[in-house]
Amino acid sequence: MKDECTLREKAREAIGNGKLPTRKPDRILGGLGSEEICAVCGELLMPTRMEFEIEFNRHRPTPGLDTYHLHPPCFAAWEFESHNLLARRAISSSDQRDQHPLPPMASAPSEPD
């Protein structure tokens, strides 16, 4: 298994190229390896080792279920990087709002005396 820094880098790549989503899974399952390929590191999930299966409901354009299989350390790296990305986006949005404040509200026309 690769070290944490390498797994986090691979998780960022998987998120960046759209291979893995950044939102919280709709369901997380755990069990013995399914002999699928890990969505983060690309290695086989051995049937003698644990794996996580994460599921995401897909509503558009075609309803369904997207399922990904990950080693526990790969899941941890993906979860960490997903949270970091979402936090950076929130900070970036906040900074943009601060840089481009809303224009002042127009005052009501004054009534003639």
JOZIBEL-V966626 format. One record per pair of residues at least 4 apart in sequence whose ideal C-beta (glycine too) atoms are under 7 Angstrom apart, sorted by sequence separation. I is the first residue (numbers start at 1). J is the second residue. D is the distance in Angstrom with one decimal. If there is no record, write none. Layout:
# JOZIBEL-V966626
i | j | d
I | J | D
I | J | D
This chain:
# JOZIBEL-V966626
i | j | d
2 | 6 | 4.1
4 | 8 | 6.2
5 | 9 | 6.5
6 | 10 | 6.4
7 | 11 | 6.2
8 | 12 | 6.5
9 | 13 | 6.5
10 | 14 | 6.3
11 | 15 | 6.4
12 | 16 | 5.9
13 | 17 | 6.2
38 | 42 | 6.3
45 | 49 | 6.9
58 | 62 | 6.9
59 | 63 | 5.9
70 | 74 | 4.3
71 | 75 | 6.9
72 | 76 | 6.5
73 | 77 | 6.4
74 | 78 | 6.3
75 | 79 | 6.1
76 | 80 | 6.2
77 | 81 | 6.2
78 | 82 | 6.0
79 | 83 | 6.5
80 | 84 | 6.4
81 | 85 | 6.2
82 | 86 | 6.4
83 | 87 | 6.2
84 | 88 | 6.3
85 | 89 | 6.4
86 | 90 | 6.5
87 | 91 | 6.4
88 | 92 | 6.1
89 | 93 | 6.3
90 | 94 | 6.4
91 | 95 | 6.3
92 | 96 | 6.4
93 | 97 | 6.5
94 | 98 | 6.5
95 | 99 | 6.3
96 | 100 | 6.2
2 | 7 | 5.4
14 | 19 | 4.2
15 | 20 | 5.4
37 | 42 | 6.0
38 | 43 | 5.3
58 | 63 | 6.2
70 | 75 | 4.3
14 | 20 | 4.3
45 | 51 | 4.4
58 | 64 | 4.7
15 | 22 | 5.7
37 | 44 | 6.3
38 | 45 | 5.7
58 | 65 | 6.5
57 | 65 | 6.3
58 | 66 | 5.4
70 | 78 | 6.4
35 | 44 | 6.4
36 | 45 | 5.3
35 | 45 | 6.4
55 | 65 | 5.6
56 | 66 | 4.6
34 | 45 | 5.7
33 | 45 | 3.7
35 | 47 | 5.9
55 | 67 | 5.2
33 | 46 | 4.6
33 | 47 | 4.8
53 | 67 | 6.1
54 | 68 | 5.1
32 | 47 | 5.5
33 | 48 | 6.9
33 | 49 | 5.0
53 | 69 | 5.4
54 | 70 | 6.8
34 | 51 | 6.3
32 | 50 | 6.7
33 | 51 | 4.7
51 | 69 | 5.6
52 | 70 | 5.0
20 | 39 | 5.6
51 | 70 | 6.6
19 | 39 | 6.3
30 | 50 | 6.4
31 | 51 | 6.6
51 | 71 | 6.3
52 | 72 | 6.2
30 | 52 | 5.5
50 | 72 | 5.6
52 | 75 | 4.4
28 | 52 | 6.1
29 | 53 | 4.4
45 | 69 | 5.5
14 | 39 | 6.1
14 | 40 | 5.6
28 | 54 | 5.4
45 | 71 | 6.5
27 | 55 | 4.3
11 | 40 | 5.2
25 | 54 | 4.0
26 | 55 | 5.6
39 | 68 | 4.2
10 | 40 | 5.2
25 | 55 | 6.0
26 | 56 | 5.6
39 | 69 | 6.4
40 | 70 | 5.6
41 | 71 | 6.6
10 | 41 | 5.6
25 | 56 | 5.8
26 | 57 | 4.8
38 | 69 | 6.2
39 | 70 | 5.6
38 | 70 | 5.4
7 | 40 | 6.4
36 | 69 | 4.1
38 | 71 | 5.2
41 | 74 | 5.3
7 | 41 | 6.4
40 | 74 | 3.6
21 | 56 | 5.7
34 | 69 | 5.9
38 | 74 | 5.3
40 | 77 | 6.2
40 | 78 | 5.6
2 | 41 | 6.0
20 | 68 | 6.2
20 | 78 | 6.0
22 | 82 | 4.5
22 | 85 | 5.4
14 | 78 | 7.0
22 | 86 | 6.0
7 | 73 | 5.8
11 | 77 | 4.2
15 | 81 | 6.1
7 | 74 | 5.7
11 | 78 | 4.3
15 | 82 | 6.6
8 | 77 | 4.6
12 | 81 | 5.1
1 | 71 | 6.8
7 | 77 | 3.8
11 | 81 | 4.3
15 | 85 | 6.3
1 | 73 | 5.9
8 | 80 | 6.4
4 | 77 | 6.7
8 | 81 | 5.7
